[in-house]
């Protein structure tokens, strides 16, 4: 009488685990690009909400915060010139970009001098690289 052995050999298990590891590696690589796309969407949303807060600041104060006052003027009353005519706290805190860094603020903006410009230096956090984003860039 012949005895049948059922089950997997160690070699078969190693091959299957290798195939699963290759599939997971490919999925992680693809997901990395998806998360970068989501971060860009977050930056666009932050630009819109900060721009709305800056408009409200201008309506109350009579002007946009200076470059020196920056976005902190939306959270704390500026003590430097130009002092706002009327000031209210518009934001509890200034949002940070998806990589945990503060948005840069310029007034006047570099492309439209009548409006403030918000800048995100992207994943690398370095100014002047190709992943920089500006609120004055065309969408």
TADAPE-V701373 format. One record per helix or strand. SS is the DSSP state (~ for helix, > for strand). FROM is the first residue (numbers start at 1). TO is the last residue. If there is no record, write none. Layout:
SS FROM TO
SS FROM TO
//
This chain:
~ 10 61
~ 70 74
> 96 96
> 102 102
> 104 106
> 117 120
> 133 134
//
